[in-house]
Amino acid sequence: MKSVRTYLISLIILAMAASVFAVLWLTTYFNYASYETNYENLQIQYNMLESNYTNLEHNYNSLQNQYQTLQTQYSSLQSQYSNLNNTYWNILTFLGQSNFSTTLQPDYFAYRSVVVPNGFYGTIYITTSTSIPVDVVVLDLYNLIQAAEGYSYQYYLYDQGTYINDNLSVGPGLYVVIVYNPSNTTATPLSFTVTTVYTPIS
């Protein structure tokens, strides 16, 4: 009987050990399956992130190339603008300066035109030197036409003398500086200078 009891106890112990082993194996298996699923999910996420990174890197390189292209175009436009601006101011300087000498015959006149473009004020400096008194008049285009046709007109400046050194400020428009010899008999040497300084209208 003792051997039978011992045998039964051994069977019970083996059965319990097998059960424990089975539980441990199942637990390990399910943990492994869970880890494997998590690994696959992480692998998918990693692949997605890697793809997104590649796309972002490509977009960054594309944007960088576009930026460099725009920067080059901007530098080119800036250079062109600077050249045009210099040319513009050279033209204004040419239009606003005149210096010459002549003999002004009796009842005759000399003139110089001044252009003040839109967006600027002009300060016109006038200097004349003669041996007899002369008249200096500044008219705009409208009043010049009025005077030429014998109608009443208004002037921006009038002065008389043998040496005249005047200046006046005007807005955009076309102006004419006229030096007139009112004598009916006497000619006079004339030194005539007109300089215009331009100021942008703010």
Contact map, one row per residue, 1 for C-alpha under 8 A:
1111100000000000000000000000000000000000000000000000000000000000000000000000000000000000000000000000000000000000000000000000000000000000000000000000000000000000000000000000000000000000000000000000000000
1111110000000000000000000000000000000000000000000000000000000000000000000000000000000000000000000000000000000000000000000000000000000000000000000000000000000000000000000000000000000000000000000000000000
1111111000000000000000000000000000000000000000000000000000000000000000000000000000000000000000000000000000000000000000000000000000000000000000000000000000000000000000000000000000000000000000000000000000
1111111100000000000000000000000000000000000000000000000000000000000000000000000000000000000000000000000000000000000000000000000000000000000000000000000000000000000000000000000000000000000000000000000000
1111111110000000000000000000000000000000000000000000000000000000000000000000000000000000000000000000000000000000000000000000000000000000000000000000000000000000000000000000000000000000000000000000000000
0111111111000000000000000000000000000000000000000000000000000000000000000000000000000000000000000000000000000000000000000000000000000000000000000000000000000000000000000000000000000000000000000000000000
0011111111100000000000000000000000000000000000000000000000000000000000000000000000000000000000000000000000000000000000000000000000000000000000000000000000000000000000000000000000000000000000000000000000
0001111111110000000000000000000000000000000000000000000000000000000000000000000000000000000000000000000000000000000000000000000000000000000000000000000000000000000000000000000000000000000000000000000000
0000111111111000000000000000000000000000000000000000000000000000000000000000000000000000000000000000000000000000000000000000000000000000000000000000000000000000000000000000000000000000000000000000000000
0000011111111100000000000000000000000000000000000000000000000000000000000000000000000000000000000000000000000000000000000000000000000000000000000000000000000000000000000000000000000000000000000000000000
0000001111111110000000000000000000000000000000000000000000000000000000000000000000000000000000000000000000000000000000000000000000000000000000000000000000000000000000000000000000000000000000000000000000
0000000111111111000000000000000000000000000000000000000000000000000000000000000000000000000000000000000000000000000000000000000000000000000000000000000000000000000000000000000000000000000000000000000000
0000000011111111100000000000000000000000000000000000000000000000000000000000000000000000000000000000000000000000000000000000000000000000000000000000000000000000000000000000000000000000000000000000000000
0000000001111111110000000000000000000000000000000000000000000000000000000000000000000000000000000000000000000000000000000000000000000000000000000000000000000000000000000000000000000000000000000000000000
0000000000111111111000000000000000000000000000000000000000000000000000000000000000000000000000000000000000000000000000000000000000000000000000000000000000000000000000000000000000000000000000000000000000
0000000000011111111100000000000000000000000000000000000000000000000000000000000000000000000000000000000000000000000000000000000000000000000000000000000000000000000000000000000000000000000000000000000000
0000000000001111111110000000000000000000000000000000000000000000000000000000000000000000000000000000000000000000000000000000000000000000000000000000000000000000000000000000000000000000000000000000000000
0000000000000111111111000000000000000000000000000000000000000000000000000000000000000000000000000000000000000000000000000000000000000000000000000000000000000000000000000000000000000000000000000000000000
0000000000000011111111100000000000000000000000000000000000000000000000000000000000000000000000000000000000000000000000000000000000000000000000000000000000000000000000000000000000000000000000000000000000
0000000000000001111111110000000000000000000000000000000000000000000000000000000000000000000000000000000000000000000000000000000000000000000000000000000000000000000000000000000000000000000000000000000000
0000000000000000111111111000000000000000000000000000000000000000000000000000000000000000000000000000000000000000000000000000000000000000000000000000000000000000000000000000000000000000000000000000000000
0000000000000000011111111100000000000000000000000000000000000000000000000000000000000000000000000000000000000000000000000000000000000000000000000000000000000000000000000000000000000000000000000000000000
0000000000000000001111111110000000000000000000000000000000000000000000000000000000000000000000000000000000000000000000000000000000000000000000000000000000000000000000000000000000000000000000000000000000
0000000000000000000111111111000000000000000000000000000000000000000000000000000000000000000000000000000000000000000000000000000000000000000000000000000000000000000000000000000000000000000000000000000000
0000000000000000000011111111100000000000000000000000000000000000000000000000000000000000000000000000000000000000000000000000000000000000000000000000000000000000000000000000000000000000000000000000000000
0000000000000000000001111111110000000000000000000000000000000000000000000000000000000000000000000000000000000000000000000000000000000000000000000000000000000000000000000000000000000000000000000000000000
0000000000000000000000111111111000000000000000000000000000000000000000000000000000000000000000000000000000000000000000000000000000000000000000000000000000000000000000000000000000000000000000000000000000
0000000000000000000000011111111100000000000000000000000000000000000000000000000000000000000000000000000000000000000000000000000000000000000000000000000000000000000000000000000000000000000000000000000000
0000000000000000000000001111111110000000000000000000000000000000000000000000000000000000000000000000000000000000000000000000000000000000000000000000000000000000000000000000000000000000000000000000000000
0000000000000000000000000111111111000000000000000000000000000000000000000000000000000000000000000000000000000000000000000000000000000000000000000000000000000000000000000000000000000000000000000000000000
0000000000000000000000000011111111100000000000000000000000000000000000000000000000000000000000000000000000000000000000000000000000000000000000000000000000000000000000000000000000000000000000000000000000
0000000000000000000000000001111111110000000000000000000000000000000000000000000000000000000000000000000000000000000000000000000000000000000000000000000000000000000000000000000000000000000000000000000000
0000000000000000000000000000111111111000000000000000000000000000000000000000000000000000000000000000000000000000000000000000000000000000000000000000000000000000000000000000000000000000000000000000000000
0000000000000000000000000000011111111100000000000000000000000000000000000000000000000000000000000000000000000000000000000000000000000000000000000000000000000000000000000000000000000000000000000000000000
0000000000000000000000000000001111111110000000000000000000000000000000000000000000000000000000000000000000000000000000000000000000000000000000000000000000000000000000000000000000000000000000000000000000
0000000000000000000000000000000111111111000000000000000000000000000000000000000000000000000000000000000000000000000000000000000000000000000000000000000000000000000000000000000000000000000000000000000000
0000000000000000000000000000000011111111100000000000000000000000000000000000000000000000000000000000000000000000000000000000000000000000000000000000000000000000000000000000000000000000000000000000000000
0000000000000000000000000000000001111111110000000000000000000000000000000000000000000000000000000000000000000000000000000000000000000000000000000000000000000000000000000000000000000000000000000000000000
0000000000000000000000000000000000111111111000000000000000000000000000000000000000000000000000000000000000000000000000000000000000000000000000000000000000000000000000000000000000000000000000000000000000
0000000000000000000000000000000000011111111100000000000000000000000000000000000000000000000000000000000000000000000000000000000000000000000000000000000000000000000000000000000000000000000000000000000000
0000000000000000000000000000000000001111111110000000000000000000000000000000000000000000000000000000000000000000000000000000000000000000000000000000000000000000000000000000000000000000000000000000000000
0000000000000000000000000000000000000111111111000000000000000000000000000000000000000000000000000000000000000000000000000000000000000000000000000000000000000000000000000000000000000000000000000000000000
0000000000000000000000000000000000000011111111100000000000000000000000000000000000000000000000000000000000000000000000000000000000000000000000000000000000000000000000000000000000000000000000000000000000
0000000000000000000000000000000000000001111111110000000000000000000000000000000000000000000000000000000000000000000000000000000000000000000000000000000000000000000000000000000000000000000000000000000000
0000000000000000000000000000000000000000111111111000000000000000000000000000000000000000000000000000000000000000000000000000000000000000000000000000000000000000000000000000000000000000000000000000000000
0000000000000000000000000000000000000000011111111100000000000000000000000000000000000000000000000000000000000000000000000000000000000000000000000000000000000000000000000000000000000000000000000000000000
0000000000000000000000000000000000000000001111111110000000000000000000000000000000000000000000000000000000000000000000000000000000000000000000000000000000000000000000000000000000000000000000000000000000
0000000000000000000000000000000000000000000111111111000000000000000000000000000000000000000000000000000000000000000000000000000000000000000000000000000000000000000000000000000000000000000000000000000000
0000000000000000000000000000000000000000000011111111100000000000000000000000000000000000000000000000000000000000000000000000000000000000000000000000000000000000000000000000000000000000000000000000000000
0000000000000000000000000000000000000000000001111111110000000000000000000000000000000000000000000000000000000000000000000000000000000000000000000000000000000000000000000000000000000000000000000000000000
0000000000000000000000000000000000000000000000111111111000000000000000000000000000000000000000000000000000000000000000000000000000000000000000000000000000000000000000000000000000000000000000000000000000
0000000000000000000000000000000000000000000000011111111100000000000000000000000000000000000000000000000000000000000000000000000000000000000000000000000000000000000000000000000000000000000000000000000000
0000000000000000000000000000000000000000000000001111111110000000000000000000000000000000000000000000000000000000000000000000000000000000000000000000000000000000000000000000000000000000000000000000000000
0000000000000000000000000000000000000000000000000111111111000000000000000000000000000000000000000000000000000000000000000000000000000000000000000000000000000000000000000000000000000000000000000000000000
0000000000000000000000000000000000000000000000000011111111100000000000000000000000000000000000000000000000000000000000000000000000000000000000000000000000000000000000000000000000000000000000000000000000
0000000000000000000000000000000000000000000000000001111111110000000000000000000000000000000000000000000000000000000000000000000000000000000000000000000000000000000000000000000000000000000000000000000000
0000000000000000000000000000000000000000000000000000111111111000000000000000000000000000000000000000000000000000000000000000000000000000000000000000000000000000000000000000000000000000000000000000000000
0000000000000000000000000000000000000000000000000000011111111100000000000000000000000000000000000000000000000000000000000000000000000000000000000000000000000000000000000000000000000000000000000000000000
0000000000000000000000000000000000000000000000000000001111111110000000000000000000000000000000000000000000000000000000000000000000000000000000000000000000000000000000000000000000000000000000000000000000
0000000000000000000000000000000000000000000000000000000111111111000000000000000000000000000000000000000000000000000000000000000000000000000000000000000000000000000000000000000000000000000000000000000000
0000000000000000000000000000000000000000000000000000000011111111100000000000000000000000000000000000000000000000000000000000000000000000000000000000000000000000000000000000000000000000000000000000000000
0000000000000000000000000000000000000000000000000000000001111111110000000000000000000000000000000000000000000000000000000000000000000000000000000000000000000000000000000000000000000000000000000000000000
0000000000000000000000000000000000000000000000000000000000111111111000000000000000000000000000000000000000000000000000000000000000000000000000000000000000000000000000000000000000000000000000000000000000
0000000000000000000000000000000000000000000000000000000000011111111100000000000000000000000000000000000000000000000000000000000000000000000000000000000000000000000000000000000000000000000000000000000000
0000000000000000000000000000000000000000000000000000000000001111111110000000000000000000000000000000000000000000000000000000000000000000000000000000000000000000000000000000000000000000000000000000000000
0000000000000000000000000000000000000000000000000000000000000111111111000000000000000000000000000000000000000000000000000000000000000000000000000000000000000000000000000000000000000000000000000000000000
0000000000000000000000000000000000000000000000000000000000000011111111100000000000000000000000000000000000000000000000000000000000000000000000000000000000000000000000000000000000000000000000000000000000
0000000000000000000000000000000000000000000000000000000000000001111111110000000000000000000000000000000000000000000000000000000000000000000000000000000000000000000000000000000000000000000000000000000000
0000000000000000000000000000000000000000000000000000000000000000111111111000000000000000000000000000000000000000000000000000000000000000000000000000000000000000000000000000000000000000000000000000000000
0000000000000000000000000000000000000000000000000000000000000000011111111100000000000000000000000000000000000000000000000000000000000000000000000000000000000000000000000000000000000000000000000000000000
0000000000000000000000000000000000000000000000000000000000000000001111111110000000000000000000000000000000000000000000000000000000000000000000000000000000000000000000000000000000000000000000000000000000
0000000000000000000000000000000000000000000000000000000000000000000111111111000000000000000000000000000000000000000000000000000000000000000000000000000000000000000000000000000000000000000000000000000000
0000000000000000000000000000000000000000000000000000000000000000000011111111100000000000000000000000000000000000000000000000000000000000000000000000000000000000000000000000000000000000000000000000000000
0000000000000000000000000000000000000000000000000000000000000000000001111111110000000000000000000000000000000000000000000000000000000000000000000000000000000000000000000000000000000000000000000000000000
0000000000000000000000000000000000000000000000000000000000000000000000111111111000000000000000000000000000000000000000000000000000000000000000000000000000000000000000000000000000000000000000000000000000
0000000000000000000000000000000000000000000000000000000000000000000000011111111100000000000000000000000000000000000000000000000000000000000000000000000000000000000000000000000000000000000000000000000000
0000000000000000000000000000000000000000000000000000000000000000000000001111111110000000000000000000000000000000000000000000000000000000000000000000000000000000000000000000000000000000000000000000000000
0000000000000000000000000000000000000000000000000000000000000000000000000111111111000000000000000000000000000000000000000000000000000000000000000000000000000000000000000000000000000000000000000000000000
0000000000000000000000000000000000000000000000000000000000000000000000000011111111100000000000000000000000000000000000000000000000000000000000000000000000000000000000000000000000000000000000000000000000
0000000000000000000000000000000000000000000000000000000000000000000000000001111111110000000000000000000000000000000000000000000000000000000000000000000000000000000000000000000000000000000000000000000000
0000000000000000000000000000000000000000000000000000000000000000000000000000111111111000000000000000000000000000000000000000000000000000000000000000000000000000000000000000000000000000000000000000000000
0000000000000000000000000000000000000000000000000000000000000000000000000000011111111100000000000000000000000000000000000000000000000000000000000000000000000000000000000000000000000000000000000000000000
0000000000000000000000000000000000000000000000000000000000000000000000000000001111111110000000000000000000000000000000000000000000000000000000000000000000000000000000000000000000000000000000000000000000
0000000000000000000000000000000000000000000000000000000000000000000000000000000111111111000000000000000000000000000000000000000000000000000000000000000000000000000000000000000000000000000000000000000000
0000000000000000000000000000000000000000000000000000000000000000000000000000000011111111100000000000000000000000000000000000000000000000000000000000000000000000000000000000000000000000000000000000000000
0000000000000000000000000000000000000000000000000000000000000000000000000000000001111111110000000000000000000000000000000000000000000000000000000000000000000000000000000000000000000000000000000000000000
0000000000000000000000000000000000000000000000000000000000000000000000000000000000111111111000000000000000000000000000000000000000000000000000000000000000000000000000000000000000000000000000000000000000
0000000000000000000000000000000000000000000000000000000000000000000000000000000000011111111100000000000000000000000000000000000000000000000000000000000000000000000000000000000000000000000000000000000000
0000000000000000000000000000000000000000000000000000000000000000000000000000000000001111111110000000000000000000000000000000000000000000000000000000000000000000000000000000000000000000000000000000000000
0000000000000000000000000000000000000000000000000000000000000000000000000000000000000111111111000000000000000000000000000000000000000000000000000000000000000000000000000000000000000000000000000000000000
0000000000000000000000000000000000000000000000000000000000000000000000000000000000000011111111100000000000000000000000000000000000000000000000000000000000000000000000000000000000000000000000000000000000
0000000000000000000000000000000000000000000000000000000000000000000000000000000000000001111111110000000000000000000000000000000000000000000000000000000000000000000000000000000000000000000000000000010000
0000000000000000000000000000000000000000000000000000000000000000000000000000000000000000111111111000000000000000000000000000000000000000000000000000000000000000000000000000000000000000000000000001100000
0000000000000000000000000000000000000000000000000000000000000000000000000000000000000000011111111000000000000000000000000000000000000000000000000000000000000000000000000000000000000000000000000000000000
0000000000000000000000000000000000000000000000000000000000000000000000000000000000000000001111111000000000000000011000000000000000000000000000000000000000000000000000000000000000000000000000000000000000
0000000000000000000000000000000000000000000000000000000000000000000000000000000000000000000111111100000000000000011000000000000000000000000000000000000000000000000000000000000000000000000000000111100000
0000000000000000000000000000000000000000000000000000000000000000000000000000000000000000000011111110000000000000000000000000000000000000000000000000000000000000000000000000000000000000000000001111000000
0000000000000000000000000000000000000000000000000000000000000000000000000000000000000000000000011111000000000001000000000000000000000000000000000000000000000000000000000000000000000000000000011110000000
0000000000000000000000000000000000000000000000000000000000000000000000000000000000000000000000001111100000000000000000000000000000000000000000000000000000000000000000000000000000000000000000111100000000
0000000000000000000000000000000000000000000000000000000000000000000000000000000000000000000000000111110000000000000000000000000000000000000000000000000000000000000000000000000000000000000000111000000000
0000000000000000000000000000000000000000000000000000000000000000000000000000000000000000000000000011111000000000000000000000000000000000000000000000000000000000000000000000000000000000000011110000000000
0000000000000000000000000000000000000000000000000000000000000000000000000000000000000000000000000001111100000000000000000000000000000000000000000000000000000000000000000000000000000000000011100000000000
0000000000000000000000000000000000000000000000000000000000000000000000000000000000000000000000000000111110000000000000000000000000000000000000000000000000000000000000000000000000000000001111000000000000
0000000000000000000000000000000000000000000000000000000000000000000000000000000000000000000000000000011111011100000000000000000000000000000000000000000000000000000000000000000000001000001111000000000000
0000000000000000000000000000000000000000000000000000000000000000000000000000000000000000000000000000001111111000000000000000000000000000000000000000000000000000000000000000000000001000011100000000000000
0000000000000000000000000000000000000000000000000000000000000000000000000000000000000000000000000000000111110000000000000000000000000000000000000000000000000000000000000000000000001111111100000000000000
0000000000000000000000000000000000000000000000000000000000000000000000000000000000000000000000000000000011111000000000000000000000000000000000000000000000000000000000000000000000011111000000000000000000
0000000000000000000000000000000000000000000000000000000000000000000000000000000000000000000000000000000111111100000000000000000000000000000000000000000000000000000000000000000000011100000000000000000000
0000000000000000000000000000000000000000000000000000000000000000000000000000000000000000000000000000000110111110000000000000000000000000000000000000000000000000000000000000000001111000000000000000000000
0000000000000000000000000000000000000000000000000000000000000000000000000000000000000000000000000000000100011111000000000000000000000000000000000000000000000000000000000000000001110000000000000000000000
0000000000000000000000000000000000000000000000000000000000000000000000000000000000000000000000000000000000001111100000000000000000000000000000000000000000000000000000000000000111100000000000000000000000
0000000000000000000000000000000000000000000000000000000000000000000000000000000000000000000000000100000000000111110000000000000000000000000000000000000000000000000000000000000111000000000000000100000000
0000000000000000000000000000000000000000000000000000000000000000000000000000000000000000000000000000000000000011111000000000000000000000000000000000000000000000000000000000011110000000000000000000000000
0000000000000000000000000000000000000000000000000000000000000000000000000000000000000000000000110000000000000001111100000000000000000000000000000000000000000000000000000000011110000000000000000001000000
0000000000000000000000000000000000000000000000000000000000000000000000000000000000000000000000110000000000000000111110000000000000000000000000000000000000000000000000000001111000000000000000000000000000
0000000000000000000000000000000000000000000000000000000000000000000000000000000000000000000000000000000000000000011111011100000000000000000000000000000000000000000000000011110000000000000000000000010000
0000000000000000000000000000000000000000000000000000000000000000000000000000000000000000000000000000000000000000001111110000000000000000000000000000000000000000000000000001100000000000000000000000000000
0000000000000000000000000000000000000000000000000000000000000000000000000000000000000000000000000000000000000000000111110000000000000000000000000000000000000000000000000001100000000000000000000000000000
0000000000000000000000000000000000000000000000000000000000000000000000000000000000000000000000000000000000000000000011111000000000000000000000000000000000000000000000000001000000000000000000000000000110
0000000000000000000000000000000000000000000000000000000000000000000000000000000000000000000000000000000000000000000111111100000000000000000000000000000000000000000000000011000000000000000000000000011110
0000000000000000000000000000000000000000000000000000000000000000000000000000000000000000000000000000000000000000000100111110000000000000000000000000000000000000000000001111000000000000000000000000011110
0000000000000000000000000000000000000000000000000000000000000000000000000000000000000000000000000000000000000000000100011111000000000000000000000000000000000000000000001111000000000000000000000001111000
0000000000000000000000000000000000000000000000000000000000000000000000000000000000000000000000000000000000000000000000001111100000000000000000000000000000000000000000111100000000000000000000000001110000
0000000000000000000000000000000000000000000000000000000000000000000000000000000000000000000000000000000000000000000000000111110000000000000000000000000000000000000000111100000000000000000000000111100000
0000000000000000000000000000000000000000000000000000000000000000000000000000000000000000000000000000000000000000000000000011111000000000000000000000000000000000000011110000000000000000000000001111000000
0000000000000000000000000000000000000000000000000000000000000000000000000000000000000000000000000000000000000000000000000001111100000000000000000000000000000000000111100000000000000000000000011110000000
0000000000000000000000000000000000000000000000000000000000000000000000000000000000000000000000000000000000000000000000000000111110000000000000000000000000000000001111000000000000000000000000111100000000
0000000000000000000000000000000000000000000000000000000000000000000000000000000000000000000000000000000000000000000000000000011111000000000000000000000000000000011110000000000000000000000001111000000000
0000000000000000000000000000000000000000000000000000000000000000000000000000000000000000000000000000000000000000000000000000001111100000000000000000000000000000011100000000000000000000000001110000000000
0000000000000000000000000000000000000000000000000000000000000000000000000000000000000000000000000000000000000000000000000000000111111100000000000000000000000000011000000000000000000000000111100000000000
0000000000000000000000000000000000000000000000000000000000000000000000000000000000000000000000000000000000000000000000000000000011111000000000000000000000000000010000000000000000000000000111000000000000
0000000000000000000000000000000000000000000000000000000000000000000000000000000000000000000000000000000000000000000000000000000001111100000000000000000000000000110000000000000000000000000100000000000000
0000000000000000000000000000000000000000000000000000000000000000000000000000000000000000000000000000000000000000000000000000000001111110000000000000000000000001111000000000000000001000000000000000000000
0000000000000000000000000000000000000000000000000000000000000000000000000000000000000000000000000000000000000000000000000000000001011111000000000000000000000001110000000000000000111100000000000000000000
0000000000000000000000000000000000000000000000000000000000000000000000000000000000000000000000000000000000000000000000000000000000001111100000000000000000000111100000000000000001111100000000000000000000
0000000000000000000000000000000000000000000000000000000000000000000000000000000000000000000000000000000000000000000000000000000000000111110000000000000000001111000000000000000011110000000000000000000000
0000000000000000000000000000000000000000000000000000000000000000000000000000000000000000000000000000000000000000000000000000000000000011111000000000000000111110000000000000000011100000000000000000000000
0000000000000000000000000000000000000000000000000000000000000000000000000000000000000000000000000000000000000000000000000000000000000001111100000000000000111100000000000000001111000000000000000000000000
0000000000000000000000000000000000000000000000000000000000000000000000000000000000000000000000000000000000000000000000000000000000000000111111110000000001111000000000000000001110000000000000000000000000
0000000000000000000000000000000000000000000000000000000000000000000000000000000000000000000000000000000000000000000000000000000000000000011111110000000000110000000000000000111100000000000000000000000000
0000000000000000000000000000000000000000000000000000000000000000000000000000000000000000000000000000000000000000000000000000000000000000001111111000000000000000000000000000111100000000000000000000000000
0000000000000000000000000000000000000000000000000000000000000000000000000000000000000000000000000000000000000000000000000000000000000000001111111100000000000000000000000000000000000000000000000000000000
0000000000000000000000000000000000000000000000000000000000000000000000000000000000000000000000000000000000000000000000000000000000000000001111111110000011100000000000000000000000000000000000000000000000
0000000000000000000000000000000000000000000000000000000000000000000000000000000000000000000000000000000000000000000000000000000000000000001111111111000010000000000000000000000100000000000000000000000000
0000000000000000000000000000000000000000000000000000000000000000000000000000000000000000000000000000000000000000000000000000000000000000000011111111100000000000000000000000000000000000000000000000000000
0000000000000000000000000000000000000000000000000000000000000000000000000000000000000000000000000000000000000000000000000000000000000000000001111111111110000000000000000000000000000000000000000000000000
0000000000000000000000000000000000000000000000000000000000000000000000000000000000000000000000000000000000000000000000000000000000000000000000111111111110000000000000000000000000000000000000000000000000
0000000000000000000000000000000000000000000000000000000000000000000000000000000000000000000000000000000000000000000000000000000000000000000000011111111000000000000000000000000000000000000000000000000000
0000000000000000000000000000000000000000000000000000000000000000000000000000000000000000000000000000000000000000000000000000000000000000000000001111111000000000000000000000000000000000000000000000000000
0000000000000000000000000000000000000000000000000000000000000000000000000000000000000000000000000000000000000000000000000000000000000000000000000111111100000000000000000000000000000000000000000000000000
0000000000000000000000000000000000000000000000000000000000000000000000000000000000000000000000000000000000000000000000000000000000000000000000000111111110000000000000000000000000000000000000000000000000
0000000000000000000000000000000000000000000000000000000000000000000000000000000000000000000000000000000000000000000000000000000000000000000000000110011111000000000000000000000000000000000000000000000000
0000000000000000000000000000000000000000000000000000000000000000000000000000000000000000000000000000000000000000000000000000000000000000000000110110001111100000000000000000000000000000000000000000000000
0000000000000000000000000000000000000000000000000000000000000000000000000000000000000000000000000000000000000000000000000000000000000000001000100000000111110000000000000000000000000000000000000000000000
0000000000000000000000000000000000000000000000000000000000000000000000000000000000000000000000000000000000000000000000000000000000000000111100100000000011111100000000000000000000000000000000000000000000
0000000000000000000000000000000000000000000000000000000000000000000000000000000000000000000000000000000000000000000000000000000000000000111100000000000001111100000000010000000000000000000000000000000000
0000000000000000000000000000000000000000000000000000000000000000000000000000000000000000000000000000000000000000000000000000000000000001111000000000000000111110000000010000000000000000000000000000000000
0000000000000000000000000000000000000000000000000000000000000000000000000000000000000000000000000000000000000000000000000000000000000011110000000000000000111111000000000000000000000000000000000000000000
0000000000000000000000000000000000000000000000000000000000000000000000000000000000000000000000000000000000000000000000000000000000000011100000000000000000001111100100000000000000000000000000000000000000
0000000000000000000000000000000000000000000000000000000000000000000000000000000000000000000000000000000000000000000000000000000000001111000000000000000000000111110100000000000000000000000000000000000000
0000000000000000000000000000000000000000000000000000000000000000000000000000000000000000000000000000000000000000000000000000000000011110000000000000000000000011111100000000000000000000000000000000000000
0000000000000000000000000000000000000000000000000000000000000000000000000000000000000000000000000000000000000000000000000000000111111100000000000000000000000001111100000000000000000000000000000000000000
0000000000000000000000000000000000000000000000000000000000000000000000000000000000000000000000000000000000000000000000000000001111001000000000000000000000000000111110000000000000000000000000000000000000
0000000000000000000000000000000000000000000000000000000000000000000000000000000000000000000000000000000000000000000000000000011110000000000000000000000000000011111111000000000000000000000000000000000000
0000000000000000000000000000000000000000000000000000000000000000000000000000000000000000000000000000000000000000000000000000111100000000000000000000000000000000001111100000000000000000000000000000000000
0000000000000000000000000000000000000000000000000000000000000000000000000000000000000000000000000000000000000000000000000000111000000000000000000000000000000000000111110000000000000000000000000000000000
0000000000000000000000000000000000000000000000000000000000000000000000000000000000000000000000000000000000000000000000000011110000000000000000000000000000000000000011111000000000000000000000000000000000
0000000000000000000000000000000000000000000000000000000000000000000000000000000000000000000000000000000000000000000000000011100000000000000000000000000000011000000001111100000000000000000000000000000000
0000000000000000000000000000000000000000000000000000000000000000000000000000000000000000000000000000000000000000000000001111000000000000000000000000000000000000000000111110000000000000000000000000000000
0000000000000000000000000000000000000000000000000000000000000000000000000000000000000000000000000000000000000000000000001111000000000000000000000000000000000000000000011111000000000000000000000000000000
0000000000000000000000000000000000000000000000000000000000000000000000000000000000000000000000000000000000000000000100011100000000000000000000000000000000000000000000001111100000000000000000000000000000
0000000000000000000000000000000000000000000000000000000000000000000000000000000000000000000000000000000000000000001111111100000000000000000000000000000000000000000000000111110000000000000000000000000000
0000000000000000000000000000000000000000000000000000000000000000000000000000000000000000000000000000000000000000001111000000000000000000000110000000000000000000000000000011111000000000000000000000000000
0000000000000000000000000000000000000000000000000000000000000000000000000000000000000000000000000000000000000000111100000000000000000000000110000000000000000000000000000001111100000000000000000000000000
0000000000000000000000000000000000000000000000000000000000000000000000000000000000000000000000000000000000000000111000000000000000000000011110000000000000000000000000000000111110000000000000000000000000
0000000000000000000000000000000000000000000000000000000000000000000000000000000000000000000000000000000000000011110000000000000000000000011110010000000000000000000000000000011111000000000000000000000000
0000000000000000000000000000000000000000000000000000000000000000000000000000000000000000000000000000000000000011110000000000000000000001111000000000000000000000000000000000001111100000000000000000000000
0000000000000000000000000000000000000000000000000000000000000000000000000000000000000000000000000000000000001111000000000000000000000011110000000000000000000000000000000000000111110000000000000000000000
0000000000000000000000000000000000000000000000000000000000000000000000000000000000000000000000000000000000001110000000000000000000000111100000000000000000000000000000000000000011111000000000000000000000
0000000000000000000000000000000000000000000000000000000000000000000000000000000000000000000000000000000000111100000000000000000000000111000000000000000000000000000000000000000001111100000000000000000000
0000000000000000000000000000000000000000000000000000000000000000000000000000000000000000000000000000000111111000000000000000000000001110000000000000000000000000000000000000000000111110001100000000000000
0000000000000000000000000000000000000000000000000000000000000000000000000000000000000000000000000000000001110000000000000000000000000110000000000000000000000000000000000000000000011111000000000000000000
0000000000000000000000000000000000000000000000000000000000000000000000000000000000000000000000000000000001100000000000000000000000000000000000000000000000000000000000000000000000001111111000000000000000
0000000000000000000000000000000000000000000000000000000000000000000000000000000000000000000000000000000001100000000000000000000000000000000000000000000000000000000000000000000000000111110000000000000000
0000000000000000000000000000000000000000000000000000000000000000000000000000000000000000000000000000000001000000000000000000000000000000000000000000000000000000000000000000000000000011111000000000000000
0000000000000000000000000000000000000000000000000000000000000000000000000000000000000000000000000000000011000000000000000000000000000000000000000000000000000000000000000000000000000011111100000000000000
0000000000000000000000000000000000000000000000000000000000000000000000000000000000000000000000000000001111000000000000000000000000000000000000000000000000000000000000000000000000001010111110000000000000
0000000000000000000000000000000000000000000000000000000000000000000000000000000000000000000000000000001111000000000000000000000001110000000000000000000000000000000000000000000000001000011111000000000000
0000000000000000000000000000000000000000000000000000000000000000000000000000000000000000000000000000111100000000000000000000000001100000000000000000000000000000000000000000000000000000001111100000000000
0000000000000000000000000000000000000000000000000000000000000000000000000000000000000000000000000000111100000000000000000000000111100000000000000000000000000000000000000000000000000000000111110000000000
0000000000000000000000000000000000000000000000000000000000000000000000000000000000000000000000000011110000000000000000000000001111000000000000000000000000000000000000000000000000000000000011111000000000
0000000000000000000000000000000000000000000000000000000000000000000000000000000000000000000000000111100000000000000000000000011110000000000000000000000000000000000000000000000000000000000001111100000000
0000000000000000000000000000000000000000000000000000000000000000000000000000000000000000000000001111000000000000000000000000111100000000000000000000000000000000000000000000000000000000000000111110000000
0000000000000000000000000000000000000000000000000000000000000000000000000000000000000000000000011110000000000001000000000001111000000000000000000000000000000000000000000000000000000000000000011111000000
0000000000000000000000000000000000000000000000000000000000000000000000000000000000000000000000011100000000000000000000000001110000000000000000000000000000000000000000000000000000000000000000001111100000
0000000000000000000000000000000000000000000000000000000000000000000000000000000000000000000010011000000000000000010000000111100000000000000000000000000000000000000000000000000000000000000000000111110000
0000000000000000000000000000000000000000000000000000000000000000000000000000000000000000000010010000000000000000000000000111000000000000000000000000000000000000000000000000000000000000000000000011111000
0000000000000000000000000000000000000000000000000000000000000000000000000000000000000000000100000000000000000000000100011110000000000000000000000000000000000000000000000000000000000000000000000001111100
0000000000000000000000000000000000000000000000000000000000000000000000000000000000000000000000000000000000000000000000011100000000000000000000000000000000000000000000000000000000000000000000000000111110
0000000000000000000000000000000000000000000000000000000000000000000000000000000000000000000000000000000000000000000000111000000000000000000000000000000000000000000000000000000000000000000000000000011111
0000000000000000000000000000000000000000000000000000000000000000000000000000000000000000000000000000000000000000000000111000000000000000000000000000000000000000000000000000000000000000000000000000001111
0000000000000000000000000000000000000000000000000000000000000000000000000000000000000000000000000000000000000000000000000000000000000000000000000000000000000000000000000000000000000000000000000000000111
